[in-house]
């Protein structure tokens, strides 16, 4: 055994502890006429996971067994118990060091384990990206499965999420490139516009995500690394998750699990240059070829751009992960549970009043006013409310009070929300007024029937309903919404791109609507005109990237007649709008404060449409004329003269605006917060720097291409 310890050269100390902790009795081997060296070799192979190769450890076992059989027997009987205890003590020391050491030490130890795993990984076959010498597969995304938003058009590849499929197009170059993936928004100014919905209470502090994308890879692997290639304004990635479901499988499992590989807070890189973001990830108990990347661009100065995502991993589960040694799980050194990973309404503890837990005394809580306890409880998240309700009858009464559930955001728990969760919450939500279920229910976790049952029981008082990226929705779902929620004022169906066109006809029955978001949906012109005919109270309407509407002039004309209280209108990439429709819109909707005409290429400045627009709409706070090459100095000067309330202006891409007219706009609009002059050829970087120095409270944006 002394020879074994001295000459051990393979793997990590943890694998040595596993080998030592496997006792072998040579006397028992002799009684079965088995030579010690043969049996030792077999057991060593079992410890190694059945691999077909002989390690240095196995060779030493054979040597010891072959050289001195009696001596070997005596040593084993006397030394193995002690060595087993020593190995356990060594493991406890490592565990204690993991808990008490600094995070950098822990991550350093984890790196060492990962390198040892990669060095001893199994040899593998080919993959999309190739196989390293240690058997680690490198894969680029095969397909973009789902996403919440993108800057590009549904009918092109420029600035779309589909650019993330395959190898990088831009990296390591940095700058503003059309071949990258870009989300729809950045910064915090977007949330400050009148069209933005009010934030929800009880959102966990750990939930930072604002957008997401899901990527499918060719082959399922146990991930060892995930790399995100960011080519412009990096720092938006806040969470990376892996799914147990194979998106290419013909027989998907009933139980779909999402596990967090890495999570962090929003950040901002010191420079907008490209980088390869590769955080330390947790080990999985299942292979995966479906990743989800969630982002938050609120701290960034401009749009973040992603070029590719690389998944590295091995086909076989690593030995250390197989034995579940906690040493390798150091991303989270706390003993607490992740509240987003706990199913809402899960019953893990005995209920108050069951058997020996029956205790009628509530201590000092009995002396507190009911309203004060309600106020204290109102600061808890939804999972915490469900846990606290299991502690005692008094707190259960407070945690289940319907007044605690006037507004409910289930978006942070999209990965665990099921039909059973809604059934559990149903008795508490009879007074529900605002509900956010965005991102929930995908891949079968939530069904249309479960949603409809919940809404029939709890939707009578609803005034706001957020359902963006909810792919479980069907025509029957919208029909139930229209029948059950007569007082609904806000409805968000953004990126529900799997809803069939005929389903939107039911929205017309919600004649109390004030805010309607239909971004990236399949709504058609007939259904939209019906909605505008009956929903005359509309104040905020988002029709961005609704490519199935043929004639936006007809839509603008209907808005001017039926929706005269309109305050915000998003017509992002609505290509058929002309100066005739814009003139009718400006004449019929004088209260407009936000107007997004980005990428509406059919509008021509030579017709005078932008100048008439500025004169007709003096209340404008946000005006986006993105990528309209015809915007000129006269248009900008008319904005300066007629729209003093402007906060946000985007004239990206025009070649006909000079620094002088831009300066006049900055002088005339004291409330300006944002002006985007990217790709404006007459306004160079030097002019931007000079104007930024003169107007430090205005963020003047000008992107670059390296």
C-alpha positions as CSV (number, residue, x, y, z in Angstrom):
1,X,0.0,0.0,0.0
2,X,2.9,2.3,0.6
3,X,4.0,1.8,-3.0
4,X,0.5,2.6,-4.1
5,X,0.4,6.0,-2.4
6,X,3.9,7.0,-3.4
7,X,3.5,6.2,-7.1
8,X,0.0,7.4,-7.5
9,X,0.0,9.9,-10.4
10,X,-3.5,9.8,-12.0
11,X,-6.4,12.2,-11.4
12,X,-7.2,14.2,-8.4
13,X,-7.0,13.5,-4.6
14,X,-10.8,13.0,-4.6
15,X,-10.5,10.0,-7.0
16,X,-7.7,8.6,-4.8
17,X,-10.0,8.9,-1.8
18,X,-12.7,7.0,-3.7
19,X,-10.2,4.2,-4.5
20,X,-8.9,4.0,-1.0
21,X,-12.4,4.0,0.4
22,X,-13.2,0.7,-1.5
23,X,-12.0,-2.1,1.0
24,X,-10.9,-5.4,-0.4
25,X,-10.4,-8.5,1.7
26,X,-7.7,-10.7,0.1
27,X,-8.7,-13.6,2.4
28,X,-12.2,-13.6,0.9
29,X,-10.6,-13.6,-2.5
30,X,-8.5,-16.7,-1.7
31,X,-11.6,-18.5,-0.4
32,X,-13.0,-18.2,-3.9
33,X,-9.8,-19.1,-5.7
34,X,-9.4,-15.7,-7.1
35,X,-6.0,-14.1,-7.3
36,X,-5.8,-10.7,-5.5
37,X,-4.2,-9.0,-8.5
38,X,-7.1,-10.0,-10.8
39,X,-9.8,-9.0,-8.4
40,X,-8.1,-5.7,-7.6
41,X,-7.9,-4.9,-11.2
42,X,-11.6,-5.6,-11.7
43,X,-12.6,-3.4,-8.7
44,X,-10.3,-0.6,-9.8
45,X,-12.0,-0.6,-13.2
46,X,-15.3,-0.4,-11.5
47,X,-14.2,2.6,-9.5
48,X,-13.0,4.2,-12.7
49,X,-16.5,3.8,-14.1
50,X,-15.9,0.7,-16.3
51,X,-13.4,2.4,-18.6
52,X,-11.5,0.0,-20.8
53,X,-8.1,1.4,-20.0
54,X,-5.7,0.6,-17.1
55,X,-4.6,3.5,-15.0
56,X,-1.5,3.8,-12.9
57,X,-3.6,3.0,-9.8
58,X,-4.7,-0.3,-11.3
59,X,-1.2,-1.2,-12.2
60,X,0.0,-0.6,-8.6
61,X,-2.8,-2.9,-7.3
62,X,-1.6,-5.6,-9.6
63,X,2.0,-5.1,-8.6
64,X,1.2,-5.3,-4.9
65,X,-1.0,-8.3,-5.3
66,X,1.5,-10.2,-7.4
67,X,4.6,-9.4,-5.3
68,X,3.5,-10.3,-1.8
69,X,0.2,-12.0,-1.3
70,X,0.4,-12.6,2.5
71,X,1.9,-9.2,3.2
72,X,-0.8,-7.7,1.0
73,X,-3.5,-9.4,3.0
74,X,-2.2,-8.2,6.4
75,X,-1.7,-4.6,5.2
76,X,-5.2,-4.5,3.8
77,X,-6.8,-5.7,7.0
78,X,-4.9,-3.2,9.1
79,X,-4.6,-0.2,6.9
80,X,-7.9,0.0,5.0
81,X,-10.1,1.1,8.0
82,X,-7.6,3.8,8.9
83,X,-7.2,5.0,5.3
84,X,-10.9,5.1,4.9
85,X,-11.2,7.3,8.0
86,X,-8.3,9.5,6.7
87,X,-10.1,9.9,3.4
88,X,-13.3,11.0,5.1
89,X,-11.4,13.4,7.3
90,X,-9.7,14.8,4.2
91,X,-13.0,15.3,2.6
92,X,-14.4,17.1,5.7
93,X,-11.4,19.4,5.7
94,X,-12.0,20.3,2.0
95,X,-15.6,20.9,2.7
96,X,-14.8,23.3,5.6
97,X,-12.2,25.1,3.5
98,X,-14.8,25.5,0.8
99,X,-17.2,27.1,3.2
100,X,-14.7,29.3,5.1
101,X,-12.3,30.3,2.3
102,X,-12.7,33.2,0.0
103,X,-14.7,33.0,-3.2
104,X,-11.5,33.3,-5.3
105,X,-9.9,30.3,-3.6
106,X,-13.1,28.3,-4.1
107,X,-13.3,29.1,-7.7
108,X,-9.6,28.4,-8.1
109,X,-10.1,24.9,-6.6
110,X,-13.0,24.4,-8.9
111,X,-10.9,25.3,-11.9
112,X,-8.4,22.7,-10.9
113,X,-11.0,20.0,-10.7
114,X,-12.4,21.1,-14.1
115,X,-9.0,20.9,-15.7
116,X,-8.5,17.4,-14.2
117,X,-11.8,16.4,-15.6
118,X,-11.0,17.7,-19.1
119,X,-7.6,15.9,-19.0
120,X,-9.2,12.6,-18.2
121,X,-12.4,13.0,-20.3
122,X,-13.4,10.2,-22.8
123,X,-12.4,10.4,-26.4
124,X,-15.3,11.3,-28.6
125,X,-16.4,11.6,-32.2
126,X,-17.1,14.6,-34.3
127,X,-19.4,17.5,-33.4
128,X,-20.4,20.8,-34.9
129,X,-17.5,22.7,-33.5
130,X,-15.0,19.9,-33.1
131,X,-13.5,17.7,-30.4
132,X,-10.6,18.8,-28.2
133,X,-7.7,16.4,-27.3
134,X,-9.3,15.6,-24.0
135,X,-12.6,14.4,-25.5
136,X,-14.5,17.7,-24.9
137,X,-17.0,18.7,-27.6
138,X,-17.2,22.2,-28.9
139,X,-20.5,23.2,-30.5
140,X,-22.0,26.3,-32.0
141,X,-25.8,26.7,-31.9
142,X,-27.6,24.7,-34.6
143,X,-30.9,26.6,-34.3
144,X,-32.5,29.6,-32.5
145,X,-35.6,28.1,-30.9
146,X,-37.2,31.1,-29.2
147,X,-36.5,34.7,-28.2
148,X,-38.4,37.6,-26.6
149,X,-37.5,40.4,-29.0
150,X,-35.0,41.6,-31.6
151,X,-34.0,44.8,-33.4
152,X,-34.3,43.3,-36.9
153,X,-37.1,42.5,-39.2
154,X,-39.1,39.2,-39.4
155,X,-38.2,39.0,-43.1
156,X,-34.5,39.5,-43.0
157,X,-31.3,38.5,-41.2
158,X,-30.0,42.0,-40.2
159,X,-29.8,42.5,-36.4
160,X,-32.0,39.4,-35.8
161,X,-31.6,36.6,-33.3
162,X,-31.2,34.1,-36.1
163,X,-27.7,35.3,-36.6
164,X,-26.7,33.3,-33.5
165,X,-27.0,30.0,-35.4
166,X,-23.7,28.7,-36.5
167,X,-20.1,30.0,-36.2
168,X,-19.4,33.7,-35.4
169,X,-19.7,36.2,-38.2
170,X,-17.9,39.2,-36.6
171,X,-15.9,38.2,-33.6
172,X,-13.1,39.2,-32.7
173,X,-14.0,42.4,-34.4
174,X,-16.1,44.9,-32.5
175,X,-18.6,47.5,-33.4
176,X,-22.1,47.8,-34.8
177,X,-22.6,45.0,-37.4
178,X,-25.8,43.9,-39.1
179,X,-24.7,40.2,-38.9
180,X,-25.1,40.1,-35.1
181,X,-28.1,39.5,-32.8
182,X,-29.5,42.6,-31.2
183,X,-32.4,43.0,-28.8
184,X,-35.1,45.6,-29.2
185,X,-34.2,47.9,-26.2
186,X,-31.3,49.0,-24.0
187,X,-30.9,51.4,-21.1
188,X,-33.5,52.5,-18.6
189,X,-35.1,55.3,-20.6
190,X,-37.5,52.8,-22.3
191,X,-39.2,52.0,-19.0
192,X,-39.7,55.7,-18.3
193,X,-42.0,56.3,-21.3
194,X,-45.7,56.6,-20.7
195,X,-46.3,53.5,-22.8
196,X,-44.4,51.3,-20.3
197,X,-46.5,49.3,-17.9
198,X,-46.2,49.9,-14.1
199,X,-43.8,47.6,-12.3
200,X,-45.0,44.7,-10.2
201,X,-44.5,44.4,-6.5
202,X,-42.9,41.3,-5.0
203,X,-40.4,40.8,-7.8
204,X,-37.4,39.0,-6.3
205,X,-34.2,41.0,-6.1
206,X,-32.4,38.1,-7.8
207,X,-34.6,38.4,-10.9
208,X,-32.9,40.8,-13.4
209,X,-33.9,39.4,-16.8
210,X,-35.5,41.6,-19.4
211,X,-35.0,39.6,-22.5
212,X,-34.1,36.0,-23.4
213,X,-33.1,33.7,-26.2
214,X,-33.1,29.9,-26.5
215,X,-30.5,28.0,-28.5
216,X,-30.5,24.3,-29.6
217,X,-27.3,22.4,-30.2
218,X,-26.6,19.3,-32.2
219,X,-25.6,16.9,-29.5
220,X,-26.5,16.6,-25.8
221,X,-23.5,17.0,-23.5
222,X,-22.7,17.5,-19.9
223,X,-21.6,21.2,-20.0
224,X,-18.1,22.1,-18.9
225,X,-18.2,25.7,-20.3
226,X,-20.5,28.1,-22.1
227,X,-19.0,31.0,-24.0
228,X,-21.0,34.0,-25.3
229,X,-19.2,36.1,-28.0
230,X,-20.2,39.7,-27.4
231,X,-19.1,42.1,-30.1
232,X,-20.6,45.4,-28.9
233,X,-21.4,46.9,-25.5
234,X,-20.9,43.6,-23.5
235,X,-22.3,43.0,-20.0
236,X,-25.9,42.3,-20.6
237,X,-25.9,38.6,-19.9
238,X,-27.4,37.9,-16.4
239,X,-28.3,34.2,-16.5
240,X,-27.6,31.0,-18.4
241,X,-29.8,28.0,-18.0
242,X,-29.9,24.4,-19.4
243,X,-32.9,22.3,-20.2
244,X,-33.3,18.5,-19.8
245,X,-35.4,18.4,-23.0
246,X,-33.9,17.6,-26.3
247,X,-35.6,20.0,-28.8
248,X,-35.0,17.6,-31.7
249,X,-36.6,14.5,-29.9
250,X,-39.7,13.0,-31.3
251,X,-40.8,11.9,-27.9
252,X,-40.3,14.7,-25.4
253,X,-40.4,13.8,-21.7
254,X,-43.3,14.8,-19.5
255,X,-41.0,16.2,-16.8
256,X,-38.9,19.1,-18.3
257,X,-36.3,20.6,-16.0
258,X,-34.4,23.9,-16.2
259,X,-31.3,24.3,-14.2
260,X,-29.3,27.5,-13.7
261,X,-25.7,27.1,-15.0
262,X,-24.7,30.7,-14.0
263,X,-26.4,33.8,-12.8
264,X,-25.2,37.3,-12.0
265,X,-26.3,41.0,-11.9
266,X,-26.4,43.5,-14.8
267,X,-23.1,45.0,-15.5
268,X,-21.4,47.3,-18.0
269,X,-18.0,46.7,-19.5
270,X,-15.5,49.6,-19.3
271,X,-15.1,49.6,-23.1
272,X,-17.6,48.6,-25.8
273,X,-15.1,46.3,-27.4
274,X,-15.8,42.6,-28.1
275,X,-15.1,40.0,-25.5
276,X,-15.6,36.3,-24.9
277,X,-17.8,35.9,-21.8
278,X,-17.2,32.5,-20.2
279,X,-18.4,32.3,-16.6
280,X,-17.8,29.4,-14.3
281,X,-20.8,27.2,-14.6
282,X,-22.4,24.6,-12.3
283,X,-22.4,20.9,-13.1
284,X,-25.5,19.2,-14.3
285,X,-27.0,15.8,-13.5
286,X,-28.3,15.5,-17.1
287,X,-27.0,16.1,-20.6
288,X,-28.3,19.1,-22.5
289,X,-28.4,20.6,-25.9
290,X,-30.8,23.4,-25.1
291,X,-29.5,26.6,-23.5
292,X,-31.3,29.7,-22.5
293,X,-29.5,33.1,-22.2
294,X,-31.2,35.9,-20.3
295,X,-30.1,39.5,-20.6
296,X,-30.6,42.9,-19.0
297,X,-29.3,45.9,-20.9
298,X,-30.5,48.5,-18.5
299,X,-27.0,49.6,-17.6
300,X,-25.6,49.7,-21.1
301,X,-25.0,52.9,-23.1
302,X,-26.2,51.3,-26.4
303,X,-27.5,48.1,-27.9
304,X,-25.6,45.0,-26.9
305,X,-24.7,42.7,-29.9
306,X,-24.1,39.0,-29.7
307,X,-22.3,37.0,-32.4
308,X,-22.3,33.4,-31.3
309,X,-22.7,31.0,-28.3
310,X,-20.4,28.1,-27.8
311,X,-21.3,25.0,-25.7
312,X,-18.4,22.9,-24.5
313,X,-19.0,19.5,-22.8
314,X,-18.5,15.8,-22.6
315,X,-20.8,13.0,-23.7
316,X,-20.3,11.0,-20.5
317,X,-21.0,12.3,-17.0
318,X,-17.8,13.3,-15.3
319,X,-16.6,11.0,-12.5
320,X,-16.7,13.6,-9.8
321,X,-20.2,14.7,-10.8
322,X,-21.3,11.1,-10.7
323,X,-20.2,10.7,-7.1
324,X,-21.8,14.1,-6.3
325,X,-18.8,15.4,-4.4
326,X,-19.8,18.9,-3.2
327,X,-16.2,20.2,-3.8
328,X,-17.0,20.9,-7.5
329,X,-20.2,22.8,-6.8
330,X,-18.8,26.1,-5.7
331,X,-20.7,28.7,-7.7
332,X,-23.0,29.2,-4.7
333,X,-21.2,28.8,-1.4
334,X,-24.3,29.6,0.6
335,X,-26.5,27.0,2.2
336,X,-29.7,28.8,1.2
337,X,-32.2,27.7,-1.4
338,X,-32.7,29.5,-4.7
339,X,-36.2,30.8,-4.4
340,X,-36.8,30.7,-8.2
341,X,-36.1,27.0,-8.2
342,X,-38.8,26.1,-5.7
343,X,-42.2,25.4,-7.1
344,X,-44.9,27.8,-6.0
345,X,-47.2,26.1,-3.6
346,X,-44.9,23.1,-3.0
347,X,-45.8,21.3,0.3
348,X,-42.4,20.3,1.7
349,X,-43.2,20.8,5.4
350,X,-46.0,19.6,7.7
351,X,-48.9,22.0,7.9
352,X,-49.5,23.9,11.0
353,X,-51.9,22.1,13.2
354,X,-50.8,18.6,12.1
355,X,-50.0,16.2,15.1
356,X,-47.1,17.3,17.2
357,X,-46.9,20.6,15.3
358,X,-50.2,21.7,16.7
359,X,-49.5,24.8,18.8
360,X,-52.2,27.4,19.4
361,X,-49.9,30.1,20.8
362,X,-48.8,32.8,18.4
363,X,-46.5,34.7,20.8
364,X,-46.3,38.4,20.4
365,X,-47.9,38.2,17.0
366,X,-51.3,38.1,18.8
367,X,-50.6,41.6,20.1
368,X,-49.9,43.1,16.7
369,X,-52.7,44.7,14.7
370,X,-53.9,42.7,11.7
371,X,-53.0,45.5,9.3
372,X,-49.4,45.7,10.6
373,X,-48.8,42.0,10.0
374,X,-50.3,42.4,6.6
375,X,-47.9,45.2,5.9
376,X,-44.9,43.1,7.0
377,X,-46.0,40.1,4.9
378,X,-46.5,42.3,1.9
379,X,-42.8,42.6,1.5
380,X,-42.3,38.8,0.9
381,X,-42.0,37.2,-2.5
382,X,-44.6,34.6,-3.6
383,X,-42.5,31.5,-2.7
384,X,-41.8,33.0,0.7
385,X,-45.5,33.6,1.2
386,X,-46.1,29.9,0.4
387,X,-43.4,28.8,2.9
388,X,-44.5,31.1,5.7
389,X,-48.1,29.9,5.3
390,X,-46.9,26.5,6.5
391,X,-45.4,27.8,9.8
392,X,-48.5,28.5,11.9
393,X,-52.3,29.1,11.5
394,X,-52.0,32.8,12.2
395,X,-49.4,33.5,9.5
396,X,-51.2,31.1,7.2
397,X,-54.3,33.3,7.5
398,X,-52.2,36.4,6.6
399,X,-50.3,34.7,3.8
400,X,-53.5,33.4,2.2
401,X,-55.4,36.7,2.5
402,X,-56.6,37.7,-1.0
403,X,-55.5,41.3,-0.3
404,X,-51.9,40.0,-0.5
405,X,-52.6,39.0,-4.1
406,X,-54.1,42.1,-5.7
407,X,-51.2,42.0,-8.1
408,X,-49.2,38.9,-8.9
409,X,-46.0,38.5,-11.1
410,X,-45.2,34.9,-12.0
411,X,-42.7,35.8,-14.6
412,X,-39.7,35.2,-12.3
413,X,-40.9,31.6,-11.8
414,X,-41.5,30.7,-15.4
415,X,-39.2,27.6,-15.2
416,X,-41.3,25.9,-12.4
417,X,-44.8,27.2,-13.0
418,X,-47.3,24.5,-13.8
419,X,-51.1,23.9,-13.9
420,X,-50.8,22.6,-10.3
421,X,-49.2,25.9,-9.2
422,X,-52.2,27.8,-10.5
423,X,-54.6,25.4,-8.8
424,X,-52.7,26.1,-5.5
425,X,-52.8,29.8,-6.0
426,X,-56.4,30.0,-7.1
427,X,-58.1,30.4,-3.7
428,X,-55.9,33.3,-2.8
429,X,-56.4,35.3,-6.1
430,X,-60.1,35.9,-6.1
431,X,-59.5,39.7,-5.9
432,X,-56.6,39.7,-8.4
433,X,-56.3,42.9,-10.4
434,X,-52.9,42.7,-12.1
435,X,-51.3,39.5,-13.4
436,X,-48.0,39.0,-15.1
437,X,-47.5,35.5,-16.6
438,X,-44.9,36.5,-19.3
439,X,-42.5,33.7,-20.4
440,X,-44.4,31.0,-18.6
441,X,-45.8,27.7,-19.8
442,X,-43.5,26.9,-22.7
443,X,-42.7,23.3,-23.5
444,X,-45.8,21.9,-21.9
445,X,-45.3,23.1,-18.4
446,X,-48.5,25.0,-18.5
447,X,-51.6,24.2,-20.6
448,X,-54.3,26.4,-22.1
449,X,-56.9,24.5,-20.1
450,X,-55.0,25.2,-16.8
451,X,-54.7,28.8,-17.6
452,X,-58.4,29.1,-18.6
453,X,-59.5,27.4,-15.4
454,X,-57.5,29.8,-13.3
455,X,-58.8,32.8,-15.2
456,X,-62.4,31.7,-14.9
457,X,-62.0,31.6,-11.1
458,X,-59.8,34.7,-10.6
459,X,-60.1,37.0,-13.6
460,X,-63.3,38.9,-12.9
461,X,-61.4,41.8,-11.4
462,X,-58.4,41.8,-13.7
463,X,-57.4,45.2,-15.2
464,X,-53.9,44.3,-16.4
465,X,-52.7,41.0,-18.0
466,X,-49.1,40.5,-19.2
467,X,-48.7,37.4,-21.5
468,X,-45.7,38.1,-23.6
469,X,-43.9,35.0,-25.1
470,X,-46.6,32.6,-23.7
471,X,-46.7,29.9,-26.3
472,X,-49.4,27.9,-24.5
473,X,-52.0,30.4,-25.5
474,X,-54.7,29.4,-28.1
475,X,-57.8,30.9,-29.6
476,X,-59.7,29.4,-26.7
477,X,-57.5,31.2,-24.2
478,X,-58.2,34.6,-25.8
479,X,-61.9,33.8,-25.9
480,X,-61.9,33.0,-22.2
481,X,-60.1,36.3,-21.5
482,X,-62.7,38.2,-23.5
483,X,-65.5,36.5,-21.6
484,X,-64.1,36.5,-18.1
485,X,-62.3,39.9,-17.9
486,X,-64.8,42.6,-18.9
487,X,-62.9,45.3,-17.2
488,X,-59.5,44.5,-18.7
489,X,-57.5,47.7,-19.5
490,X,-54.1,46.4,-20.4
491,X,-53.2,43.3,-22.5
492,X,-49.7,42.4,-23.6
493,X,-49.4,39.6,-26.2
494,X,-45.9,40.6,-27.4
495,X,-44.0,37.8,-29.2
496,X,-46.9,35.4,-29.0
497,X,-46.0,34.4,-32.5
498,X,-47.7,31.0,-32.4
499,X,-51.2,32.4,-31.9
500,X,-53.2,31.9,-35.1
501,X,-54.6,35.1,-36.9
502,X,-58.2,34.3,-36.2
503,X,-57.6,34.2,-32.4
504,X,-57.2,38.0,-32.3
505,X,-60.8,38.6,-33.2
506,X,-61.7,38.0,-29.6
507,X,-59.7,41.0,-28.4
508,X,-62.3,43.3,-30.0
509,X,-64.7,42.3,-27.2
510,X,-62.5,44.0,-24.6
511,X,-63.9,47.4,-25.2
512,X,-62.3,48.8,-22.0
513,X,-58.7,48.4,-23.2
514,X,-56.3,51.3,-22.7
515,X,-53.1,49.6,-23.5
516,X,-52.6,46.8,-26.1
517,X,-49.2,45.3,-27.2
518,X,-49.2,43.1,-30.3
519,X,-45.5,43.3,-31.1
520,X,-44.4,40.3,-33.3
521,X,-47.8,38.7,-33.6
522,X,-49.6,37.2,-36.6
523,X,-52.6,39.6,-36.3
524,X,-54.1,40.5,-39.7
525,X,-55.7,43.6,-40.9
526,X,-59.3,42.5,-40.5
527,X,-59.0,41.6,-36.8
528,X,-57.0,44.8,-36.1
529,X,-59.6,47.0,-37.7
530,X,-62.3,45.3,-35.6
531,X,-60.3,45.9,-32.5
532,X,-59.9,49.6,-33.3
533,X,-63.6,49.9,-34.1
534,X,-64.8,48.7,-30.7
535,X,-61.8,49.6,-28.4
536,X,-62.2,53.3,-28.6
537,X,-60.6,54.0,-25.2
538,X,-57.1,52.9,-26.5
539,X,-54.3,55.1,-25.3
540,X,-51.2,53.0,-26.0
541,X,-50.9,50.7,-29.0
542,X,-47.8,48.7,-30.1
543,X,-48.0,47.2,-33.6
544,X,-44.2,46.8,-34.1
545,X,-43.1,44.1,-36.6
546,X,-46.7,43.0,-37.3
547,X,-45.9,41.9,-40.9
548,X,-49.3,40.5,-41.8
549,X,-51.0,43.9,-42.0
550,X,-51.0,44.9,-45.6
551,X,-52.1,48.6,-45.6
552,X,-51.1,50.7,-42.6
553,X,-52.6,53.8,-44.2
554,X,-56.1,52.2,-43.5
555,X,-55.0,51.4,-40.0
556,X,-53.8,55.0,-39.4
557,X,-57.1,56.3,-40.8
558,X,-59.1,54.1,-38.5
559,X,-57.0,55.3,-35.5
560,X,-57.7,58.9,-36.4
561,X,-61.4,58.3,-36.4
562,X,-62.0,55.8,-33.5
563,X,-59.0,56.3,-31.1
564,X,-58.6,60.0,-30.7
565,X,-57.3,59.6,-27.1
566,X,-54.2,57.7,-28.3
567,X,-51.0,58.8,-26.5
568,X,-48.5,56.3,-27.9
569,X,-48.2,54.4,-31.1
570,X,-45.4,52.0,-32.1
571,X,-45.2,51.3,-35.9
572,X,-41.7,49.9,-35.8
573,X,-40.9,48.3,-39.2
574,X,-44.4,48.9,-40.6
575,X,-43.4,49.2,-44.2
576,X,-46.6,50.2,-45.9
577,X,-47.3,53.5,-44.1
578,X,-47.2,56.6,-46.4
579,X,-47.4,60.3,-45.9
580,X,-51.2,60.1,-46.5
581,X,-51.7,57.8,-43.5
582,X,-49.3,59.8,-41.4
583,X,-51.2,63.0,-42.1
584,X,-54.5,61.5,-41.1
585,X,-53.0,60.1,-37.9
586,X,-51.5,63.5,-36.9
587,X,-54.8,65.2,-37.6
588,X,-57.0,62.8,-35.7
589,X,-54.8,62.0,-32.6
590,X,-53.6,65.3,-31.3
591,X,-52.7,63.8,-27.8
592,X,-49.9,61.7,-29.2
593,X,-46.8,61.8,-27.0
594,X,-44.9,58.8,-28.4
595,X,-44.5,57.9,-32.0
596,X,-42.1,55.2,-33.3
597,X,-41.8,55.3,-37.1
598,X,-38.5,53.4,-37.2
599,X,-37.6,51.6,-40.4
600,X,-40.8,52.9,-42.2
601,X,-39.0,53.3,-45.4
602,X,-42.0,54.4,-47.5
603,X,-42.2,57.8,-45.7
604,X,-40.4,60.5,-47.7
605,X,-39.3,63.8,-46.2
606,X,-39.7,65.5,-49.6
607,X,-43.5,65.3,-49.1
608,X,-43.2,67.5,-46.0
609,X,-44.8,64.8,-43.9
610,X,-42.4,65.1,-41.0
611,X,-42.7,68.9,-40.8
612,X,-46.5,68.7,-40.8
613,X,-46.2,66.0,-38.1
614,X,-44.2,68.3,-35.8
615,X,-46.6,71.1,-36.2
616,X,-49.7,68.9,-35.5
617,X,-48.2,67.1,-32.4
618,X,-46.7,69.7,-30.0
619,X,-47.0,67.3,-27.1
620,X,-44.5,64.8,-28.5
621,X,-42.0,63.4,-26.0
622,X,-40.6,60.6,-28.1
623,X,-40.1,60.6,-31.9
624,X,-38.2,57.8,-33.7
625,X,-37.4,58.2,-37.4
626,X,-34.8,55.4,-37.3
627,X,-33.2,54.5,-40.6
628,X,-35.2,57.0,-42.7
629,X,-32.5,58.3,-45.1
630,X,-34.6,61.3,-46.2
631,X,-34.8,63.2,-42.8
632,X,-33.2,66.6,-43.4
633,X,-32.3,69.8,-41.6
634,X,-35.7,71.3,-42.2
635,X,-37.4,68.4,-40.4
636,X,-35.1,68.7,-37.4
637,X,-35.5,72.5,-37.2
638,X,-39.3,72.1,-37.3
639,X,-39.1,69.7,-34.4
640,X,-37.0,72.2,-32.5
641,X,-39.6,74.9,-33.1
642,X,-42.8,73.0,-32.5
643,X,-42.0,70.2,-30.1
644,X,-40.3,71.6,-27.0
645,X,-41.4,68.7,-24.8
646,X,-39.2,66.2,-26.7
647,X,-37.3,63.7,-24.5
648,X,-36.1,61.0,-27.0
649,X,-35.2,61.5,-30.6
650,X,-33.8,58.9,-33.0
651,X,-32.7,60.0,-36.5
652,X,-30.2,57.1,-37.1
653,X,-29.0,56.7,-40.6
654,X,-29.8,60.0,-42.2
655,X,-27.2,61.7,-44.4
656,X,-28.9,65.1,-44.6
657,X,-28.8,66.4,-41.0
658,X,-26.0,68.7,-40.1
659,X,-24.4,69.5,-36.6
660,X,-25.9,73.0,-36.8
661,X,-29.5,71.8,-36.9
662,X,-28.8,69.2,-34.2
663,X,-27.4,71.9,-32.0
664,X,-30.6,74.0,-32.6
665,X,-32.7,71.0,-31.5
666,X,-30.6,70.6,-28.3
667,X,-31.0,74.2,-27.5
668,X,-34.8,74.3,-28.1
669,X,-35.7,71.2,-26.2
670,X,-34.5,71.5,-22.6
671,X,-36.0,68.1,-21.6
672,X,-34.0,66.0,-24.1
673,X,-32.5,62.9,-22.6
674,X,-31.5,60.9,-25.7
675,X,-30.6,61.7,-29.3
676,X,-29.3,58.9,-31.6
677,X,-27.3,60.1,-34.6
678,X,-25.6,56.8,-35.4
679,X,-24.6,56.5,-39.1
680,X,-25.4,60.2,-39.7
681,X,-22.6,60.9,-42.1
682,X,-22.5,64.7,-41.6
683,X,-22.3,64.4,-37.8
684,X,-18.9,62.9,-37.0
685,X,-17.4,61.8,-33.7
686,X,-15.8,65.1,-33.1
687,X,-19.1,67.0,-33.4
688,X,-20.7,64.5,-31.0
689,X,-18.0,65.1,-28.5
690,X,-18.4,68.9,-28.7
691,X,-22.1,68.8,-28.4
692,X,-21.9,66.3,-25.5
693,X,-19.7,68.8,-23.7
694,X,-22.1,71.6,-24.2
695,X,-25.2,69.5,-23.3
696,X,-24.0,67.1,-20.6
697,X,-27.5,66.0,-19.6
698,X,-28.2,64.6,-23.1
699,X,-27.0,61.2,-24.1
700,X,-25.9,61.7,-27.8
701,X,-25.4,58.2,-29.3
702,X,-23.2,57.4,-32.2
703,X,-22.3,53.8,-32.8
704,X,-19.1,52.7,-34.7
705,X,-17.8,49.9,-36.7
706,X,-14.2,48.8,-36.2
